[in-house]
Amino acid sequence: MQKFLHAAWATPNFEQTTDFYQQVLGFKVSDWVESRAGFFRAADRYHHSLVLIRAERPVFNHFCIQVESLDDVMRARHNALKGGVKLRDDLLRHAPSGSIGFYMKDEMRGFAIEFCIGHPQLDDATHQPRILPSVPETMNVWTASLPPPGPAAAAAPVAGGTADGAPVAAAPEVPATWAPGTGVTADGSRDISGSAVVAG
């Protein structure tokens, strides 16, 4: 285990609670999921040390442990399943942080334990909080729909043209599809703004 990374709480007093952590305790906003959840970082600058979730009653949701490698995540998952532990959420990748992990369910206590890898540290001077959509792909980018199938292999361009030397037209470009934090922008970079990517 590398680090006790964050905790997540549900609160019925969302505005007051998020204000308290920012104004009194000095947490910085990393991202929002519409007005439903906020991700806040502390002095260690990891994307979030605290998650606050709007809810009807206060509930402890989960805590997260960051491990050193994807192998450690997979070993923890394997041992949990082997030991009969139920998973609340299986393998996923979060759009806000980009981390990969899974959640074990502590049925006796009513919360979950997340094991993850790849949780980034942010630059306080340059990071701009995003407002991400409240859609399943924000929780797990891998739930996004697959892109439409590309052109048939026969229509793919052939280097140098056909056997008789005639040029072959390039196959039409397949439009980029969007999932929060994973879309491809016009310049080929990854979109992390939480806004739709327009194919162009």
N, C-alpha and C positions, 0 to 999 in steps of 0.2 A: 504494500500500500504506500502510495506517495503522499497523499494529502487528504485530510477531511476538508472537502471542497465547499459544500454549501448545504443549506437547509431551506425547506419550502413550507410556508404556512398559508393556510386559507384564513381570510379575515372578513367579517361583515363590515368593518370600518376601513374600507380600502383607502380612501383619500387621506383620512387622518393618519393611518398607519404608514403609508408611503411618505407622507410629509414628515412624520416623526423620524423615520430612518434617514431621510435626506437632511432635514434642517437641524436635528439635534445630534444624531450620531455620525453624520458626515458621509453616509453612503452615497455613491454616484450612480445615476441611472445608466444602465447599459442598453437596454431595449424594453419595449412594451409589446404586449400582445393585445392590440386594440386597447380597450379599457378594462380588460379582464385579468391581466397579470403584468407584473413588473419584475425586471431582473436588475439587481443592484450589486455593485462591486465595492469592495473594501480596499484597504491600503495595499493588499497583495496584487491588485489589479486583475485578478482572474475575472472572466466575463461576469460571473455572478457568485457572490458569497451568500446571497439571500434571494429567494423568490417569494413574492407576495401575490396571492391569488384572491380575487374577489369571490366571496361566497356568502351564504346566508348565516353560517355559524363558524366559529373559530375551530380549526382542525389542523393538527400537524400532518403535513402531506408526505414528506420524505426527507431523508438526508442523503448526501452523495459522497462517495469516496472515489478519488481519482487514483488510478493505478498506473504503472509505468508503461504497459504495452497492451496491444490488442490481445495478445496471448493471455495476459493476466485477466482481462475481461472475459475471455472465452473460458478459461479455467474456472473462474468464479461461477459463471453460468452453468458449466458442466457439473460442478460439484453441488450447486444448489439443486439442480434437477435430479441428480443422482441421490441426493438426500431427501427428496420428496418435497422440497420447498416450491411453492407456487410462484409463478412470475406474474407481476401486475402488468408489466409491459416488457415484451421481448425485444430483441435487438432493434435498435433504432438510431437515427441520427437527428439531433435537434437542430432546427434552423437557427435559433438565436445564437448559440455558441458554436455549432458545428461539431460538438462532441458526439462520440459513439458510445452507447452503453446499453444497459438493461436494468430493470427494476425487480427486485425480489419483494415478495409480499410478506410482511409480518402480520399474520392474521390475528394473533393474540393482542397485539398493541394497536392494530388498525392503521399502520403507516407502511411505507415502502423504504427499501434501501437500494440506492442506485450505485452501480459500479460503472465508471466511465473512463475514457481516454480522450485526449485531444482537446481539452478545455483551454482556450487561449487566454493569454494576458493581453490587456488593452492598453493603449497609450492614452492617458488621461488628457493630454494636450490636443490630440487630434480626433479622438473617437466622437462620433455623432450618434446619439441614440436613434434607433429606428422604431417605427410603429409597424409591427408585423400583423398580418391578417389572422383572425381567429378561425383557422381552418386546420384539418388534420395534418396537412403537410408541414405546418409550423412545429408541431410536436415531433413529427417524424417525416423528414423529407422523402424517405423511401416509399411513402404511401402515395406519392404523386403518380398520375397516370403516365404510362409509357408514351414516348413520342410516336406519332403515326409511322407505319412502316415506310421505309425509303423506297425509291424506285427499284424495280426488279434488277437483278444482277445483270441481265442481258442489256439493260439500258445504261449501265455504268460506262463512263468514258474509258476508252482504251488508249494507252500511250501511243502516240504516232498515228492514230487513226485505224481504219479497218485493214483487212488483209490486202485489199487492192489499193491502199494508200489514201482513201477518201477520209477527210476529217470527220470526227464523231462529235456531235453536240454534247456539251456538258449536261449531266443530269440535273434536273431542277433541284434547288436547295430545299431541304426539308425545314419548315419553320421551327424555331426553337420553342419548346414548351416550358412552362413555368412552374416552379415550386419555390417556396420562400427559401432564399439563401442558396439556390442551386441553378437559377436560370443562366443562360448564356447571353451576354450582351452583344451588340452589333460588332464590337471590336474583338470578340472571342473571349473576353474575360468573364469571370463568374459574377453574377448579380447577387449582392448581399443587402440590397436596400429594402427588400420586402415589397417592391412595386413590380407590376407586371412587366415582362420583357416583351418588347414589340419586335417581331422579326423584321429585318430590314436588309 
